[in-house]
Structures are given as structure tokens and as C-alpha cells.
Amino acid sequence: MSLNANELSTGVFVRGLANLKTQLMKAEEHAAARGCGDQVLLDARLSGAGAGDSPADLHQYTLAAQVHWAAEGAVLAMARLLGESRVPAANEARSFAELHHRLDATIAHLRELSASDLEAGLEREVVIEHRRGSVRASGRQFLVAFAIPHFFYHLTTAYGILRNQGVRLTMGDFLGNWGER
């Protein structure tokens, strides 16, 4: 049985975002039990100064920003596969409730995408413009070599921030119930 574009893209993104939502619920419980307030966790970063003081250093992003970019990265990746132009959404979530809403909205959006359109997107040329030039790739190469690793970078960093802040998470919280379809 071979993988199809929908399973490889939307399926991976939806599952990862659902698992992230579960981790955020545990983070809320942790903050309530410790009496530290939600903002301490939302503003937490993976590392302090020294890892790279550049504003472009993704290690310096807060937990809230990592959650935002995991969700936004999935949406933007799917737009590229579908040949749509899309401006990144503003990173405005300031509470766990807003992050949950963002994740729910993203999951709902991803589930609405057409599997046949995504399949066609694997053969589409994707061009990514950035300050050092541009990169051209097939949709398949873009998805496998950039979009999915980029998504997991933000998921993993969010998980690391929560663990670093004492939230009791396990690998099972990151992987979720992977045996279900």
C-alpha cells in the first residue's frame, strides 16, 4: 500500500497539531497546579541568550510563537501545494484559549482540503523566495524535504519548551495514538 498526498500532508499535520493541543492542555494543568500563571509558559523559550541573538533564530521564539508557526507552517505548506498565494497570519495568540482556537481552526481547514488537489500538487513546481535567493522544487520534494521537517521543528521545539518548564510530558504525548487511523 502506497501513501497518498492527503495522508502524507494533511494527515501528518492534523495528527501533529492534535497532539500539540493535548500537550497544551497538560501545560494549562501544570500552570494551574503550580500557580505560576499561563503567561509564564506562553512566554517561555527553549534557550536564553547565547544560542543565537538574531531575531531570526527560531530557538528564541516563545512557546506561543512555536505553536503559531506549527499551525501556520501547515497552512502555508498546503497553500503552496495547491498553487495558492497566501500571506502568513499574524502571530496574535496571547492565551491558551486563543492557541486552542488557532489549532482547532487550522485542523478544520486542513480537513476541508481536496485530496485530489493535493495529489496534483505533488507534481506542481513550488518556488520559495527568501533573502538568499529562491529555491525551486517539485511539490513532492517541497513536502518531504521542507514542509514536514519545518513543521516538526516547531512541534519539537514547543515540546522541548514545555518539558524545560517542568510540564510532565512523555514521548507518548508527542507521538499520540499513532496506531489509530
C-alpha positions in Angstrom: 0.0 0.0 0.0 1.5 3.3 -1.0 1.0 6.7 0.8 -1.1 9.3 -0.9 -0.6 13.1 -0.8 -3.5 13.5 1.7 -2.1 11.1 4.2 1.4 12.4 3.8 0.5 16.1 4.2 -2.9 16.8 5.8 -2.8 13.5 7.8 0.6 14.2 9.3 -0.2 17.9 10.0 -3.6 17.2 11.6 -2.2 14.5 13.9 0.7 16.6 14.9 -1.5 19.6 15.7 -3.9 17.4 17.7 -1.0 16.0 19.7 0.2 19.6 20.3 -3.2 20.6 21.5 -3.1 17.7 24.1 0.3 18.9 25.2 -1.0 22.4 25.7 -3.9 21.1 27.8 -1.3 19.4 30.1 0.6 22.7 30.2 -2.5 24.5 31.4 -3.0 21.9 34.1 0.7 22.3 35.1 0.4 26.1 35.3 -2.8 25.8 37.4 -1.3 23.3 39.8 1.9 25.4 40.2 0.1 28.7 40.4 2.6 30.1 38.0 0.1 31.6 35.6 -0.3 30.8 31.9 1.8 33.7 30.7 5.0 32.2 32.2 4.6 29.1 29.9 3.4 31.1 26.9 6.4 33.4 27.0 8.9 30.6 27.8 11.7 29.9 25.2 13.8 26.9 24.6 17.0 28.7 25.4 18.2 32.0 26.7 20.7 34.3 25.1 23.8 32.7 23.6 22.1 30.2 21.2 21.9 33.0 18.7 20.8 36.5 19.4 19.4 37.1 15.9 15.6 37.8 15.7 15.6 35.1 13.0 16.9 32.5 15.4 13.9 30.2 15.8 15.2 28.9 19.2 14.4 32.3 20.6 10.7 32.1 19.7 8.3 31.7 22.6 6.0 28.7 23.1 3.1 30.7 21.8 5.1 31.6 18.6 6.2 28.0 18.1 2.6 26.9 18.3 1.6 29.6 15.9 4.3 28.6 13.4 3.5 24.9 13.6 -0.1 25.7 12.6 0.8 28.5 10.1 3.5 26.3 8.6 1.0 23.6 7.8 -1.5 26.0 6.3 1.2 27.7 4.2 2.6 24.4 3.0 -0.8 23.2 1.8 -1.4 26.5 0.1 1.9 26.1 -1.8 1.0 22.6 -2.8 -2.4 23.9 -4.1 -0.7 26.7 -6.0 -2.4 29.4 -3.9 -0.8 32.6 -2.8 -1.2 33.2 0.9 0.1 35.8 3.4 1.1 34.4 6.8 -1.4 35.1 9.5 -0.3 37.4 12.3 1.0 35.8 15.5 -1.5 37.2 17.9 -2.5 34.4 20.3 -1.9 35.6 23.9 -3.6 32.8 25.8 -4.0 29.1 25.8 -7.6 29.5 24.8 -6.5 31.5 21.7 -3.9 28.8 20.9 -6.5 26.1 21.1 -8.8 28.1 18.9 -6.0 28.5 16.4 -5.2 24.8 16.4 -8.9 23.9 16.0 -9.4 26.3 13.1 -6.2 25.0 11.4 -7.3 21.4 11.8 -10.7 22.1 10.4 -9.2 24.0 7.4 -6.8 21.1 6.7 -9.6 18.6 6.8 -11.5 20.5 4.2 -8.7 20.3 1.6 -9.4 18.2 -1.5 -7.3 15.0 -1.6 -7.2 15.1 -5.4 -6.0 18.7 -5.5 -3.2 17.8 -3.0 -2.3 14.8 -5.2 -1.9 17.1 -8.2 0.1 19.5 -6.0 2.9 16.9 -5.7 3.8 17.5 -9.3 3.5 21.3 -9.2 6.6 23.4 -9.1 7.0 25.2 -5.8 9.2 28.3 -5.6 10.3 29.6 -2.2 11.7 33.1 -2.3 13.9 34.2 0.6 16.7 36.7 1.3 19.4 34.5 -0.1 17.6 33.8 -3.4 15.0 31.3 -4.4 14.6 27.5 -4.3 12.6 25.6 -6.8 11.3 22.1 -6.2 8.5 19.7 -7.1 5.6 19.7 -4.7 6.7 16.2 -3.6 10.2 17.4 -2.8 9.0 20.5 -1.1 6.6 18.5 1.1 9.1 15.8 2.1 12.3 17.8 2.3 11.0 21.1 3.7 7.4 21.4 4.8 7.2 18.3 7.0 10.7 18.8 8.7 9.8 22.5 9.2 6.5 21.5 10.8 8.2 19.0 13.1 10.9 21.6 14.0 8.2 23.8 15.6 6.3 20.8 17.2 9.5 19.5 18.7 10.6 22.9 19.9 7.2 23.5 21.6 7.5 20.1 23.3 11.1 20.9 24.4 9.9 24.3 25.9 7.2 22.6 27.8 9.5 19.9 29.1 12.1 22.5 30.1 9.4 24.3 32.1 8.6 21.2 34.0 5.4 20.1 32.2 5.2 16.3 32.6 5.2 15.1 29.0 6.3 11.8 27.6 7.2 10.6 24.1 3.6 9.3 24.0 2.3 12.8 24.3 4.4 13.8 21.3 3.6 10.7 19.2 -0.1 10.5 20.2 -2.1 7.4 19.5 -0.2 6.5 16.3 -1.9 3.1 15.8 -5.3 4.6 15.1 -6.5 5.6 11.6 
